[in-house]
Amino acid sequence: NADDAVKNNLILEKVAFMALNSVLLNPNLKPLPEYVLNKHHNRKHGPDAYYGQKKK
């Protein structure tokens, strides 16, 4: 719905603002290693998910 879209947009803009300022403060920042991204994705969406909503 429209309210959720606005809320999601505000969150996305805040995250983008923080990311931009992080790079401005330290131009040598490197992206997160892939294993960190995978860990956080898989804990909610992977086959052995243990975080977030329960499967129906």
Distance bins in CASP14 RR format, pairs under 12 A and 6 or more apart:
PFRMAT RR
TARGET T0000
AUTHOR 0000-0000-0000
RMODE 2
METHOD distances of the structure
MODEL  1
1 7 0 0 0 0 1 0 0 0 0 0 0
1 8 0 0 0 0 0 1 0 0 0 0 0
2 8 0 0 0 0 0 1 0 0 0 0 0
2 9 0 0 0 0 0 1 0 0 0 0 0
3 9 0 0 0 0 0 1 0 0 0 0 0
3 10 0 0 0 0 0 1 0 0 0 0 0
4 10 0 0 0 0 0 1 0 0 0 0 0
4 11 0 0 0 0 0 1 0 0 0 0 0
5 11 0 0 0 0 0 1 0 0 0 0 0
5 12 0 0 0 0 0 1 0 0 0 0 0
6 12 0 0 0 0 0 1 0 0 0 0 0
6 13 0 0 0 0 0 1 0 0 0 0 0
7 13 0 0 0 0 0 1 0 0 0 0 0
7 14 0 0 0 0 0 1 0 0 0 0 0
8 14 0 0 0 0 0 1 0 0 0 0 0
8 15 0 0 0 0 0 1 0 0 0 0 0
9 15 0 0 0 0 0 1 0 0 0 0 0
9 16 0 0 0 0 0 1 0 0 0 0 0
10 16 0 0 0 0 0 1 0 0 0 0 0
10 17 0 0 0 0 0 1 0 0 0 0 0
11 17 0 0 0 0 0 1 0 0 0 0 0
11 18 0 0 0 0 0 1 0 0 0 0 0
12 18 0 0 0 0 0 1 0 0 0 0 0
12 19 0 0 0 0 0 1 0 0 0 0 0
13 19 0 0 0 0 0 1 0 0 0 0 0
13 20 0 0 0 0 0 1 0 0 0 0 0
14 20 0 0 0 0 0 1 0 0 0 0 0
14 21 0 0 0 0 0 1 0 0 0 0 0
15 21 0 0 0 0 0 1 0 0 0 0 0
15 22 0 0 0 0 0 1 0 0 0 0 0
16 22 0 0 0 0 0 1 0 0 0 0 0
16 23 0 0 0 0 0 1 0 0 0 0 0
17 23 0 0 0 0 0 1 0 0 0 0 0
17 24 0 0 0 0 0 1 0 0 0 0 0
18 24 0 0 0 0 0 1 0 0 0 0 0
18 25 0 0 0 0 0 1 0 0 0 0 0
18 29 0 0 0 0 0 1 0 0 0 0 0
19 25 0 0 0 0 0 1 0 0 0 0 0
19 26 0 0 0 0 0 1 0 0 0 0 0
19 29 0 0 0 0 1 0 0 0 0 0 0
19 31 0 0 0 0 0 1 0 0 0 0 0
19 32 0 0 0 0 0 1 0 0 0 0 0
20 26 0 0 0 0 0 1 0 0 0 0 0
20 27 0 0 0 0 0 1 0 0 0 0 0
20 29 0 0 0 0 0 1 0 0 0 0 0
21 27 0 0 0 0 0 1 0 0 0 0 0
21 29 0 0 0 0 0 1 0 0 0 0 0
22 28 0 0 0 0 0 1 0 0 0 0 0
22 29 1 0 0 1 0 0 0 0 0 0 0
22 30 0 0 0 0 0 1 0 0 0 0 0
22 31 0 0 0 0 0 1 0 0 0 0 0
22 32 0 0 0 0 0 1 0 0 0 0 0
23 29 1 0 1 0 0 0 0 0 0 0 0
23 30 0 0 0 0 0 1 0 0 0 0 0
23 31 0 0 0 0 0 1 0 0 0 0 0
30 36 0 0 0 0 0 1 0 0 0 0 0
31 37 0 0 0 0 1 0 0 0 0 0 0
32 38 0 0 0 0 1 0 0 0 0 0 0
32 39 0 0 0 0 1 0 0 0 0 0 0
32 40 0 0 0 0 1 0 0 0 0 0 0
32 41 0 0 0 0 0 1 0 0 0 0 0
33 39 0 0 0 0 1 0 0 0 0 0 0
33 40 0 0 0 0 0 1 0 0 0 0 0
34 40 0 0 0 0 0 1 0 0 0 0 0
34 41 0 0 0 0 0 1 0 0 0 0 0
34 42 0 0 0 0 0 1 0 0 0 0 0
35 41 0 0 0 0 0 1 0 0 0 0 0
35 42 0 0 0 0 0 1 0 0 0 0 0
36 42 0 0 0 0 0 1 0 0 0 0 0
36 43 0 0 0 0 0 1 0 0 0 0 0
37 43 0 0 0 0 0 1 0 0 0 0 0
37 45 0 0 0 0 0 1 0 0 0 0 0
38 44 0 0 0 0 0 1 0 0 0 0 0
38 45 0 0 0 0 0 1 0 0 0 0 0
38 46 0 0 0 0 1 0 0 0 0 0 0
39 45 0 0 0 0 0 1 0 0 0 0 0
39 46 0 0 0 0 0 1 0 0 0 0 0
39 48 0 0 0 0 0 1 0 0 0 0 0
39 49 0 0 0 0 0 1 0 0 0 0 0
39 50 0 0 0 0 0 1 0 0 0 0 0
39 51 0 0 0 0 0 1 0 0 0 0 0
40 46 0 0 0 0 0 1 0 0 0 0 0
40 49 0 0 0 0 0 1 0 0 0 0 0
40 50 0 0 0 0 0 1 0 0 0 0 0
40 51 0 0 0 0 1 0 0 0 0 0 0
40 52 0 0 0 0 0 1 0 0 0 0 0
41 47 0 0 0 0 0 1 0 0 0 0 0
41 49 0 0 0 0 1 0 0 0 0 0 0
41 51 0 0 0 0 0 1 0 0 0 0 0
42 48 1 0 0 1 0 0 0 0 0 0 0
42 49 1 0 0 1 0 0 0 0 0 0 0
42 50 0 0 0 0 1 0 0 0 0 0 0
42 51 0 0 0 0 1 0 0 0 0 0 0
43 49 1 0 0 1 0 0 0 0 0 0 0
43 50 1 0 1 0 0 0 0 0 0 0 0
43 51 1 0 1 0 0 0 0 0 0 0 0
43 52 0 0 0 0 1 0 0 0 0 0 0
44 50 0 0 0 0 1 0 0 0 0 0 0
44 51 1 0 1 0 0 0 0 0 0 0 0
44 52 1 0 1 0 0 0 0 0 0 0 0
44 53 0 0 0 0 1 0 0 0 0 0 0
44 54 0 0 0 0 0 1 0 0 0 0 0
44 55 0 0 0 0 0 1 0 0 0 0 0
45 51 0 0 0 0 1 0 0 0 0 0 0
45 52 0 0 0 0 1 0 0 0 0 0 0
45 53 0 0 0 0 0 1 0 0 0 0 0
45 55 0 0 0 0 0 1 0 0 0 0 0
46 52 0 0 0 0 0 1 0 0 0 0 0
46 55 0 0 0 0 0 1 0 0 0 0 0
47 55 0 0 0 0 0 1 0 0 0 0 0
48 55 0 0 0 0 0 1 0 0 0 0 0
49 55 1 0 0 1 0 0 0 0 0 0 0
END
